[in-house]
């Protein structure tokens, strides 16, 4: 299993410069990571949303607007609930959240364990966008199969 600390964000010429076009930056990062079919993109009431595959994981990226108060949220479902050993799963996820997830974390939403990262857009850089998407995609791909094998029975 790859450790997330070894993940390198996607290189780009202006990773430390303030992003001028967040959509373009997100699409560049996704294009460098996605595997399989063309990434999907759509518009919802909550903003623009992308879905792409990274290894065995489906990764979602949502841009909730363009102001400093708006959010960038990245998530990936890794394990459907219920599971065979709920207490053991929660203990494992809390331990992983402490030691292994960097700016992301495991959470439960919509009856699924998910890897999630969220950040306000104020002061965000292209490098941070790349890092967040890369971390979520890598964690989801690294942990979805082992968690299913251990807890789905």
N, C-alpha and C positions, 0 to 999 in steps of 0.2 A: 504494500500500500504506500503511495506517495505521501510524504508529509507536506502539508500546506505551506509550511515555512520555506520549502524549496521552490514554490511556484514563483515564476517571474512574470510580472505584468507585461502585456504586449508592448514592445518598443514602438515609440513614435517620436518624431522630431520635436514636438512641442509638449511633452508630457507634463512639464512643470508650468506651462503657461496657462492662464485662465481660459477655459473653453469658450469659444465664440459660438460654436454650433454644436450643442449637446447631442442632437440627433445624429449628426455626422460622426461624432466621436463614438457614440454607442454602436452605430452600425459598423464602423471600422473594427472595433473590438470584437463584436459578434462575428463578423466575416472572418476574422483570424482564428476564432475558436470553434465555430460550428462544424459539426461532422454529420454527414448525411444530406438530407433534403435541404432545400433552400429555407433559411429562417423565415418564419411568418411574422407579419407586422400588422397591427390594427390600431384603431382609435376607439377609446371608450370614454365614458363621462369622467373617468379618473385620469385620463391622459393617454399618451401613446404607449403601446405595449408590444414587445417582441417575444417570440418563443423560438428557441433553437435547441438542437441536440448537442450534447458534449458527452462522448462515450455512451454510457447507458442512461444518462440523465437528461431530462427535459428541463431547460432553464428558461425562466421568465424574467424580463427586464421591463420595468414600468417607469416612465418619466412622467411625473405628475404635473408638470408645467415648466415654466422657464424662469420664475422669480426665485429670489434667494430663500424664500420661505417654502417653496415647493420641494418635493422629495424625489429621489431616485431610489427605487426598491428593486432588489434582485432576489428571487427565490426559486427553489427547486424542490418538488416533492420527492422524498426518498423512501418512505415506508407508509403504506396504508394502515390505519387502525381499524379494528382492534388487533392486538398481538397476543402471543401466548404467555409472555412474562412481562406484564406491564410495568411492574415495579423494577425489574431488572433493566428494562429498556430506559426508564426514566433516570435511573442511577447512571447508566452508561452515557446517556445524552448530557446529563449535568457534568459528568467528568470530562467528556469531550469538549463541552462549552468552556470549561476552565483551561484546558491544556492545548486544544488543537484547532480552534476555529478562527483565530485572529479577529478581524473586524466583523465576521459573520457569526451566526449562532444557530443552533437547532431550536425549533419551535414546533408547536402543534397548531395547525389551522386546517379547517375544512376536513376534519377526521384523517389527517395525514401528518406525519413528521416531515418537516420541511427544513431546508437550510435557507437562512434569510440574512440579508444585509440591507440596511436602509441608511440613507444619508440625506441631510438637507442640501440644497444646491448652493447655498451661500458659501463662497470661497472654494468650491470644489474644483479640482484640476482634472485634466485628461488622464493623468497618471492614477489618480484616485478612482476614477470611473473604471479604468482598465483593471486595476487591482481588485476592486469589489466584484466585478463580473467574473474575473478569473478565479478568485477565492471561492465564490459560491459554486461555480461550475465544477471546480476541482474537488471540493468537499463532497458535493452531491455524487459525482462519479465514483469517488473513492469509497463512500460509505453506503450507497444504496444497496448494492448486492450483499455485502457482509451483514448489514442490519436485517435485510430480508431473510437471509439464511439463518441468522441466530434467533430472530424473534417471530417469524411467521410460521415456523414449524411445518 
